[in-house]
Amino acid sequence: MFALRDGCQLSLRTRHFARIYLKMLRGMVLKNFVKFKERYFFDFSKIGNGPYIFVGASSTGKTAALEIIRRCMDDKLNSSLTNRCSQDNIAYAFCEFYIDFPAYGSRVITGIIVEKTDIKRKEEVGAVGGVNKDSKNMTTEKETKFHKIIIYSTEDRQAHFLSKRYLEKDDGSIVDDNMVVKLSQCFSEEILENKKKQQTKEFYEIRIKKLVVDSFVIDVLRKIESTEPVTGKGSSNNPDCELWEEMQKRFVGVLSMRGIGAFQWTRSNLIGNENKSKNYETACNQAEILTSLMGCNIVDKAKETQILNDLTNPTRFHFRRDPEYVVQHDSRESMSEVLSAELGKEKQSVKIYVRQNEDDHEFPLLKTSVGVLEAKQFSLIMAHKSFQTICLEEPDRGMHPQMIERMKEVLYQESKNKTVIVVTHNPYFLDARSIENTFIFFKEKSCACVKNIEGLLKSNPVRKFIEIEDLKRILFSSHALFVEGKSDKFVLQTLIRHVFITPDNKPKFLSYEIIPMGGKTIKEKIANFCKSINIKYGFILDRDAYMKTENRAIQIVDYPSFRLRNDRFHSFHTIFFYLSQKLQKEKKTFIWKDGNLEDFLLSNHGKRSDLTHVLEVEDSTEITDQLKEDIKCSLNDGLSVEQSEKLAEIIKEFKGIERLWKFLKSLG
């Protein structure tokens, strides 16, 4: 049998459910926080695919989502209230956890609810003490109520729902309203579903996914408002306070701004022999993760050493702390309390030295490469015996790609029994195993949006037709241009770099990713995928994608909505003109008028000899299929910088270039 803390026993048949669904942070729901106007659900309950990856452009909400998780992990007074998308609407965030703590049930739900901002109008007191009721002398005062909530059960299956209320004053300060409300046990049991059999898969489904919606939050606020506060409010011996503390000890977030250097450039006034000692000391003081966890008994030393050696292989790095002592960390104390006590005893700051392999020569921490420092910090965090929910921002800073690949393997292993979330701008973290565990953040009409790639791929089978590397390039781009093959890509790159780019449009055109599709059959699937994550896109295709000509007959294909009255009386040029205009407007598509790319390149008879010379193919007096194939093969082999420049010079005045230029500008 498989035992749980709350006394429940799982049979062999149901161990599978526990193995899959029981992780500390299992899910989050949020709405109206920061720039997230709509309701979003994050599923963190699965294992086997590695860590959860947050990707997206800067300022799209990735770090904000981690901050909301952190604020759901404790009941402490924050220095500020998390921004809301709209102050006129309720904002909420709830997290669901599986815990394995003595004296508590396995499911815990925590949350934050922010009410609408209350604007009070106050009458000013007149000079003689009277009240001045002149509307011009009325003042307004803003006050926002918000609640930190915890819902849990004890080992005797008694359910509890407690809410603490805080106020954000007009000046932005946060004050404790000293009001604790305990809602009915019946309501708490209904939320936790304590009466469900824990031997079933349904029990381990994430409760907040369907439960926490607007109507639920409004109902909770109504119940809080109509319930008398409990006595002994704010008491430190309340069971919920102890549970908050236990949960906080099992969470850590590693922030992206963590450089230890005292200076950032060669012109710094801090560079110089007279500042050497101070710079070394500053670096050690700022390496807070290292000074906090090196020598701490709550870190598995053997595991930490193994992770570090795996990451930096074949080089071994040895870190030494001076003074060398083992920090005896009592689980009831915070790390800051332990360190303050130890440093107070030693009356000196911590110094850290590093050496490579078996070399006796040590060098200061400041002289250690950023990648190695990140590897050391990462190994300490992952070997920590208490951390069960770990959020890492840019953990790969300064790392060689091989180190990142090894880090991924560590993350896959550690994610089997921990919730690990990685915020990154590095495509290396995405692969066939983790792509479905990836959340993409993006902006839409100034609001932040987030979607799980797994959900997108279920509704759009684009993954079956496109390589993972190209899918990654789509996810990490803001603009994507899709072409049929490699030769199209190289020619388009040549035109953009040497013909289309100007100082005014350079940022726009350099942001385009040019991605070969290997054909044209999946264009609609790709278009729908790009729309779903708000990526600007366009297609550059051969003419036969929509228009076929055979025996002087013109046939429009794959575009049933295109119609021309009496089109049999229209010339090829007229039909093509209207077709190309409509494709640009409705399908963000450009088609070559001459046929395919090779037809376009050979369309100027006077430049044909120059073209074949640059591409190093045998010239021909006639345009043959063999000549087209030779040009295509030459382009597929790639172009040198010199070839690219010469090709651009040859084709920049060709018919069709101006139309292509206007099309690219129309994509925005």
Sequence and secondary structure as in RCSB ss.txt:
>XXXX:A:sequence
MFALRDGCQLSLRTRHFARIYLKMLRGMVLKNFVKFKERYFFDFSKIGNGPYIFVGASSTGKTAALEIIRRCMDD
KLNSSLTNRCSQDNIAYAFCEFYIDFPAYGSRVITGIIVEKTDIKRKEEVGAVGGVNKDSKNMTTEKETKFHKII
IYSTEDRQAHFLSKRYLEKDDGSIVDDNMVVKLSQCFSEEILENKKKQQTKEFYEIRIKKLVVDSFVIDVLRKIE
STEPVTGKGSSNNPDCELWEEMQKRFVGVLSMRGIGAFQWTRSNLIGNENKSKNYETACNQAEILTSLMGCNIVD
KAKETQILNDLTNPTRFHFRRDPEYVVQHDSRESMSEVLSAELGKEKQSVKIYVRQNEDDHEFPLLKTSVGVLEA
KQFSLIMAHKSFQTICLEEPDRGMHPQMIERMKEVLYQESKNKTVIVVTHNPYFLDARSIENTFIFFKEKSCACV
KNIEGLLKSNPVRKFIEIEDLKRILFSSHALFVEGKSDKFVLQTLIRHVFITPDNKPKFLSYEIIPMGGKTIKEK
IANFCKSINIKYGFILDRDAYMKTENRAIQIVDYPSFRLRNDRFHSFHTIFFYLSQKLQKEKKTFIWKDGNLEDF
LLSNHGKRSDLTHVLEVEDSTEITDQLKEDIKCSLNDGLSVEQSEKLAEIIKEFKGIERLWKFLKSLG
>XXXX:A:secstr
 EE TTS EE GGGHHHHHHH  SEEEEEEESBTTB S EEEE    SS SEEEEESTTSSHHHHHHHHHHTS  
   SS   BS TTS EEEEEEEE   TTB SEEEEEEEE   EEEEEEEE TTS EE  GGGEEEEEEEEEEEEE
EEEBTT  EEEEEEEEEE TTS EEEEEEEEEE HHHHHHHHTTTS TTSGGGGS THHHH SHHHHHHHHHHHH
TS   TTTT TT HHHHHHHHHHHTEEEE S     S SSTT TT SGGGHHHHHHHHHHH HHHHHHTTBTTB 
HHHHHHHHHHHHTTS EEEEEES   B   TTS HHHHHHHHHHHHTS  EEEEEETT    EEGGGS HHHHHH
HHHHHHHTBSS  EEEEESTTTT  HHHHHHHHHHHHHHTTSSEEEEE S GGG  TTTGGGEEEEEEETTEEEE
EEHHHHHHH GGGGTS HHHHHHHHT SEEEEESSHHHHHHHHHHIIIII  TTTHHHHHTEEEEE SSSTTHHH
HHHHHHHTT EEEEEE GGGTEEEETTEEEE S TT   TTGGGS HHHHHHHHHHHHHHHH EEE TTSSHHHH
HTS GGGHHHHHHHHT    SS  HHHHHHHHHHHHT   HHHHHHHHHHHTTSTTHHHHHHHHHHT 
